[in-house]
């Protein structure tokens, strides 16, 4: 597969780094030679300097025989024009564009094939908004990821002393939550991956990934840690696109405040938000946070474009008594550092966005991908096609499928039915299969399992 990535910013560079580990030919286009040189020194990729929307630059990048163009420059207009040029001049089969401006996104007819031929729109702000919203809706979770249109969710929880299941073997889980379909997909202990079995004992501070339907998440979470009370009071530091969209989604169910330092932006927010209280000021101002009763806040979420400002304001809010603090962190090197200090959850926009992009890149009928553990692990949803003669998975029990090391099949969605996978579960045609890969280096092996052949040997 040949892929052209337009834009070597944080998303483009992170995507190139992910795909360079796989059997994919990558060409990165950017205006900045120093960024391209740095990428070429680290990764086995091609680079082309120039503006990605110019036909001659796309031609140099190999658009004539590329399978896909992913336009993730900082300019919506450049991304859209690049896809139009790729379609018109080079007939590129698949075109993906990052579009941020709400003014474009609210007119979906713009992106139909006969208008602006973009096959998939990526809006990082909306993806991050949805990610944070799920965390707020599920207190105590470190990650909440949707599969099969929300019928199944993969949830990460840190196990604490006092959780009823902590200190017990996993085979006792059914006794703890009788009648509930749940499967522990993976455990990370002190950074090391553990493939769980019935005799695995949950220890305090384990990061536990489990699969369940949304209605059962709270019950299972309560077995791993003391159950958090539902959140009510939310403070969002930063009223950019993410803060605005998040406040709009939450304000009907939560008490929401937004702190925005730009007077004009604060005035605009006060006009477009219905129930949210908008405060003009600096979220790192201790006096302002005390005045706004931050000690009674359930969630403080720092969402500005400045990593350092986000970290400082979140740490200050935590010190002043905020129950849970989250911080948007763009620099990957900061994420682990920050989560080991006073910030409860560090949110990487690149990781959230890359999952959506990887869905388009994966071979076979892959409909959802989530990048986990800073890109080392992956969870995905693939659709099984064919029959026992043409497929390596259809008509076979889970225990018969030659899964790569560290890979588990955790759930199957069959129509509206959610089936938690066991060793004797048989996969049928059109099943949506949810899997966890502790080592994403085996992704090509998983892709091959779900590809249908004319004849199967």
Secondary structure by P-SEA (a helix, b strand, c coil): cbbbbccccaaaaaaaaaaaaccbbbbbbcccaaaaaaaaacccccccccccccaaaaaaaccccccbbbbbcccaaaaaaaaaaaaacccccbbbbbbccaaaaacccccccccccccccccaaaaaaaaaaaaaacccccbbbbcccccbbbbbbbbccccccccccccccccccccbbbbbccccccccccccccccccccccbbbbbbcccaaaaaaaacccccccccbbbbccccaaaaaaaaacccccbbbbbbccaaaaaaaaaacccbbbbbcccccaaaaaaaccccccbbbbbcccaaaaaaaaaaaaaacccbbbbbbccccaaaaaaaccccbbbbaaaaaaaaaaaacccccccbbbbccccccccbbbbbccccccccccccccccccccccccccbbbccccccccccccccccccbbbbbbccccaaaaaaaaaccccccc
